[in-house]
Amino acid sequence: MTVRKGIPRQGKQRNEPTSGQIVPKSGERASAGTRRRNGAGSLFEENGNRKTEGRMRNNPYKDLPPLERKPDGSLYRMNPAQRKQANALIRRECCNCENGDCITLDDGDAHACPQMISFSVCCKWFRWAILPLAGTLEAEIYRGRDLKRCAVCGGVFVPKSNRGKYCPGCAARVHRRQKTESERKRRSSVDS
């Protein structure tokens, strides 16, 4: 960039590199590592203000559909065992939970995750992003009557048809054993 005589230079220009930045040659594109080192992708601008570009303006939590409710208008509830499973799932999988505090509710003070202290399903993020990861738990909470108990292990599962007797884990073993017995029986009748 050339500076004309008599015209003072005002501040840093947009495309001008700062000290320590790597500048690609003309016609080349900077690699992701170079862009990251030069400050691209940062949440904050150089003056310390938070960037508010496109996706940062909209809170993804607000875009989620509302929570389902029972016909009487109340929220679905969990029993203590289900709540214990849900809390373990939240601690392990929820991106908004940090040491038991909810980042979404953070306004400078720490707020406990409301889903971890409640027996009702009250968090949209938990309902639509976390709970589907544990299909059995989701089925227990939302489809209590549609569940069956596995004939082998006694675990709860959602049957794919009205004839289902086994959970997916046991079904593979049982069907393999049945097929082996059927083949053995067929071979013994041919040899005789």
C-alpha positions, 0 to 999 in steps of 0.5 A: 500500500502506498502512502500519498504525501501530505495525507496522514494514514488513518488507523490499520487498513482491513487487508493490511497484515499486523505484526506476526501474521503470515501473508500468502502470495498473490493468487494463493489462498491461506491455509486453515492454520494460517487463517486461525493464527491470523485471527479468523474464526475467533469469537472476538474482534481485535478491539475485544468486542464480541462478533455477531455474524450470522449464526452467532445472532440466533441462539440454536436453543430458540429454534428447537420445537416446543416440548411435548406435553401430556393431554392434560397439559403437564410435562412428562415426568421421570421416576428416580431411576430414569432421572439418574440415567438422564443425569449421567447422559447429560453429564456425558453428552450435553454440550451446554452442561459444564460441571453441572451448570447450564451454559445456555442460561449463563448471564454472568452467574452460574445457574444449575442445569434445570434438567439435572434437578428436575423430575420433569422433562423441562429442557428443550435441548435435552429433549431434542438433542440428548434424549434421542441418544438413549432410545430406551430411556426416551421410550420409557419416558414418552411411550410407557405402554408401547414397551416390552420386556426382553424374554432373555435378559428382561431389559425394556425395549421398543418392539419393531412389530407386535411379534417382537420378543427380544431386545436388539442385542439378544435378538441376534444371539437367539436367531443365530442359535435358532438357525443353527438348530434348524440347520442341524435338524435339517442335516440329520434328517438328510443323513438318515 
